[in-house]
Amino acid sequence: MPGGGMKLDITGSAELDLERQDVAAKLVAKLDESTVKANLGASPFANPHLRIDVVVDRLDADRYLPPKAKESEAAPEKPLDFSALKTLNASGSVKVGSLKLYNVKASNIRLEFRAGDGRLVVSPLAASLYQGTASGSMSLNAAGPAVAVRQNIAGVSIGPLLKDALDKDVLEGRGNVNIDVAANGN
């Protein structure tokens, strides 16, 4: 780990119902300074539908990422591989109070997902960032493969965002961005 390691303490409980073929777990974890609460489940046993609901109070993901590679050192691009989606049958949600990722800060992150039949759909995909909001959806399809992203970003303070994301201080003001992208193939 770039930061030298991590500390993880987990407590929880689990239930197994053989008659209903259901397993469920409730976990609370302390990951460094973050508190993570998770409700997990799976049923039936033969071809399980996974249920995953996670709530994180705050997370500095940068502390767990390797240092950024220089462009000349970047690994060559690999084809998209969504083959894991072909057998995935799951649904759930993720909520994060505050997140720092690649020095970009967001809060009130909320996403709900469902996966089945080779597809993953994330909707809504919402957050507050830099005094603005982001809301939208994303889908991945193993056939093709295909990716679709729709996102509406409104009222974001451009200067602080660019400073944190790119270490550039070139613009001021607020901005709105609408993204609607669909791509197929490797």
C-alpha positions as CSV (number, residue, x, y, z in Angstrom):
1,M,0.0,0.0,0.0
2,P,1.3,3.5,-0.8
3,G,0.6,4.7,2.7
4,G,2.3,1.7,4.3
5,G,-0.8,-0.3,5.1
6,M,-4.3,-0.1,6.5
7,K,-6.1,-0.9,9.7
8,L,-9.3,-2.9,9.5
9,D,-11.6,-3.9,12.3
10,I,-14.8,-5.8,11.5
11,T,-17.7,-6.9,13.7
12,G,-21.0,-8.3,12.7
13,S,-23.5,-11.1,12.6
14,A,-24.8,-13.6,10.1
15,E,-27.9,-15.7,9.7
16,L,-28.4,-18.8,7.7
17,D,-31.9,-20.1,6.8
18,L,-31.5,-23.5,5.2
19,E,-35.2,-23.9,4.5
20,R,-35.5,-20.6,2.6
21,Q,-31.9,-21.0,1.2
22,D,-30.9,-17.6,2.4
23,V,-27.8,-16.2,4.0
24,A,-27.5,-12.7,5.4
25,A,-24.8,-10.7,7.2
26,K,-24.7,-7.4,8.9
27,L,-21.2,-6.0,9.2
28,V,-19.6,-2.8,10.7
29,A,-16.0,-2.1,9.8
30,K,-13.6,0.6,10.8
31,L,-11.1,1.1,7.9
32,D,-8.5,3.6,9.1
33,E,-10.7,6.7,9.7
34,S,-13.7,5.4,7.8
35,T,-16.8,3.6,9.2
36,V,-18.4,1.1,6.8
37,K,-21.7,-0.5,7.4
38,A,-22.8,-3.3,5.1
39,N,-25.8,-5.6,4.8
40,L,-25.1,-8.5,2.6
41,G,-27.2,-11.5,1.5
42,A,-27.6,-14.3,-1.0
43,S,-30.4,-16.6,-2.0
44,P,-31.2,-19.2,-3.3
45,F,-28.0,-21.2,-2.9
46,A,-28.0,-22.9,-6.3
47,N,-28.0,-19.7,-8.4
48,P,-27.8,-16.9,-5.9
49,H,-29.0,-13.3,-6.2
50,L,-26.6,-11.2,-4.2
51,R,-27.9,-8.3,-2.1
52,I,-25.3,-5.6,-1.2
53,D,-26.1,-2.4,0.7
54,V,-23.1,-0.4,1.9
55,V,-22.9,2.9,3.8
56,V,-19.6,4.7,4.3
57,D,-19.3,7.9,6.4
58,R,-16.1,9.2,4.7
59,L,-13.3,7.7,2.6
60,D,-10.0,9.1,1.3
61,A,-9.4,6.6,-1.5
62,D,-6.2,8.4,-2.5
63,R,-4.4,6.8,0.4
64,Y,-5.0,3.3,-1.1
65,L,-4.0,4.1,-4.7
66,P,-0.6,3.7,-6.2
67,P,1.3,6.8,-7.3
68,K,0.2,8.2,-10.6
69,A,2.3,6.8,-13.5
70,K,3.8,9.3,-15.9
71,E,2.2,9.2,-19.3
72,S,5.3,7.6,-20.8
73,E,5.1,4.9,-18.1
74,A,1.4,4.2,-18.5
75,A,0.5,0.6,-19.3
76,P,-0.9,-0.1,-22.8
77,E,-4.7,-0.1,-23.1
78,K,-6.4,-3.4,-22.7
79,P,-9.7,-4.5,-24.4
80,L,-12.8,-4.0,-22.2
81,D,-13.7,-7.3,-20.5
82,F,-17.2,-7.4,-18.9
83,S,-17.3,-11.2,-18.9
84,A,-17.9,-11.2,-15.1
85,L,-21.3,-9.7,-15.8
86,K,-22.5,-12.8,-17.7
87,T,-23.2,-14.7,-14.6
88,L,-23.6,-11.9,-12.0
89,N,-27.1,-11.6,-10.5
90,A,-27.0,-8.8,-7.9
91,S,-28.7,-5.6,-6.7
92,G,-28.0,-3.1,-4.0
93,S,-26.9,0.4,-3.1
94,V,-23.8,2.4,-2.0
95,K,-23.9,5.6,0.0
96,V,-20.8,7.6,0.9
97,G,-21.0,10.7,3.0
98,S,-17.7,12.2,1.6
99,L,-15.2,10.8,-0.8
100,K,-11.8,12.0,-2.0
101,L,-10.6,10.2,-5.2
102,Y,-7.7,11.5,-7.3
103,N,-7.9,14.6,-5.1
104,V,-11.4,15.3,-6.3
105,K,-13.9,15.7,-3.5
106,A,-17.5,14.7,-3.5
107,S,-20.2,14.2,-0.9
108,N,-23.7,12.7,-0.5
109,I,-22.8,10.0,-3.0
110,R,-25.7,7.7,-3.8
111,L,-26.0,4.9,-6.3
112,E,-28.2,1.9,-6.8
113,F,-27.4,-1.0,-9.0
114,R,-28.8,-4.1,-10.5
115,A,-27.0,-6.8,-12.5
116,G,-28.4,-9.7,-14.5
117,D,-28.5,-11.2,-17.9
118,G,-25.0,-9.8,-18.7
119,R,-25.9,-6.2,-17.8
120,L,-25.1,-3.9,-15.0
121,V,-27.3,-0.8,-14.5
122,V,-26.4,2.0,-12.0
123,S,-29.2,4.4,-11.5
124,P,-29.3,6.8,-9.9
125,L,-25.7,7.8,-9.8
126,A,-25.7,11.0,-7.8
127,A,-23.4,13.2,-5.7
128,S,-22.8,16.8,-4.5
129,L,-19.5,18.3,-5.7
130,Y,-17.9,21.7,-5.6
131,Q,-21.1,23.5,-4.6
132,G,-23.0,21.7,-7.4
133,T,-24.7,18.4,-8.1
134,A,-24.2,15.4,-10.4
135,S,-27.0,13.0,-11.3
136,G,-27.4,10.4,-13.9
137,S,-26.9,6.7,-14.7
138,M,-24.5,4.2,-16.2
139,S,-24.9,0.8,-17.9
140,L,-22.5,-1.9,-18.9
141,N,-23.3,-4.8,-21.2
142,A,-21.1,-7.8,-21.6
143,A,-22.5,-8.4,-25.1
144,G,-20.6,-6.0,-27.4
145,P,-19.2,-5.0,-24.9
146,A,-21.1,-1.8,-24.5
147,V,-21.0,1.2,-22.2
148,A,-23.6,4.0,-21.8
149,V,-23.2,7.0,-19.4
150,R,-25.7,9.8,-18.9
151,Q,-24.8,12.5,-16.4
152,N,-26.0,16.0,-15.6
153,I,-23.6,18.1,-13.6
154,A,-25.1,21.5,-12.5
155,G,-23.8,24.5,-10.7
156,V,-20.2,23.2,-10.1
157,S,-17.5,25.7,-9.1
158,I,-15.1,25.2,-11.9
159,G,-12.0,26.8,-10.4
160,P,-11.7,24.6,-7.2
161,L,-12.6,21.5,-9.3
162,L,-9.8,22.1,-11.9
163,K,-7.3,23.0,-9.1
164,D,-8.0,19.7,-7.3
165,A,-8.3,17.5,-10.3
166,L,-5.6,18.8,-12.6
167,D,-3.6,21.2,-10.4
168,K,-4.6,24.0,-12.8
169,D,-5.9,27.4,-11.7
170,V,-7.1,28.7,-15.1
171,L,-10.9,29.3,-14.8
172,E,-13.4,30.7,-12.3
173,G,-17.2,30.6,-12.2
174,R,-19.9,27.9,-12.2
175,G,-20.5,25.4,-14.9
176,N,-23.0,22.9,-16.1
177,V,-22.2,19.8,-18.2
178,N,-24.5,17.2,-19.7
179,I,-23.0,14.0,-20.8
180,D,-24.7,11.3,-22.9
181,V,-22.2,8.8,-24.2
182,A,-22.7,5.3,-25.6
183,A,-19.9,3.1,-26.9
184,N,-19.7,-0.4,-28.3
185,G,-16.7,-2.7,-28.9
186,N,-13.4,-3.4,-27.3
